[in-house]
Amino acid sequence: MRILVISGQRGAGKSSLCRYIAEYAKARSIACYGCIETSLRGKNGVPYQIGLADLASGQTYLAAERPRDRTDVPFQFHTEAFAHIQASHEEFLHRTSASIQTSAPERFGQSHEKEICIIDEIGPLELERHLGHADFLKMVLDNRRCDVLVLTVRSSLQNALLEQLNENIPQYDVLIIEIDKKSRRAAQNAALSYIGLA
């Protein structure tokens, strides 16, 4: 399993790059699951509502909210949204495993199709409080099913994420792509090349 870490500030284009990867993969019939953050933003681009778009089902779940333009008020997180994403992942694994088992005999022994998992994003909720996507991330790292795991993280938390990854998977290939508004096209090309879609 290869791991692509997309790092950048708020509004740099991390989620947009994840959507680009997912759309590019799905257009080529490559399995892509996990979630991408959506948000409603107030003044200065500060989010006040965060959703999780499930790549497997297409549904979006409300994950966090706070009063608009009240950055002094912490987000209220909805744990059921994160549970939905993890359950969708488990259902995907069960469905694809069953499909492999019932495939024609001549398909056995062939290389499996590429699978991409996206978790957008890993933040203080996961790294400091072990909530949010923490269990989902651990599941993906433990089962080692996907070929490429795509993670997004704020630049300020990049080292904390890498430390956690090194504790769990020191033998895996990890690429960090730093993204900002000026480097989005280069980041797209680098991501597709690393994943093997270019």
C-alpha positions, 0 to 999 in steps of 0.5 A: 500500500502506498500513501499519498499525503496532501498537505496545505493550508485551509483553502489551498485545494486539498479537497479539490485535489481529492475530488479530482483524483476520485473523478479521474479514477471513477471515469476509468472504472477504478474503485475509489472509496472513503470520503471528501469534506464539503463545507459551508463558509462564512466571512474570510472563508472560515467554515461553519458547517462541514459535511462528509461526502461518501464516495461509495454511496454518494451521500453526504453526512453532516459532520460538524457545525457551529454558528456562522462567523463565530470562530470563538465557538468550537465545532459540535461534531456528529459522530454518526457521520463518521460512523456512516463513512466507516460502515460504508467502507466495511460494506464495500469490502464485504461486497467486493470480497463476495464478488471475488469469491464468486468470480469465474475460476479463470479470474483467479490468479489475475492481478486485482483492479486498483483500489484507492481510499481517500480520507479527507481530512485528518486533523486534531480530532483524529491526531489529538483526541483519537476521534473522527476518522481515527478508527476508519484510518486504523481499519484501512492501515490494518487491513492493507486492502487498498493500493493507495491511501490518500490523506489530507492534513493541514500543514501545521499537523503534517509532522504529527500525522507522519509520526503516527503513520511511521508508528503503524507502517514504517515499511510503506512508501509515503509521498507528501504533496504540498499544495497551494493555489499556485501549485494546483496543476502541478499537484494534480500531475504529481498525485496521478503519477504517484497513484499510477493513473497518469 
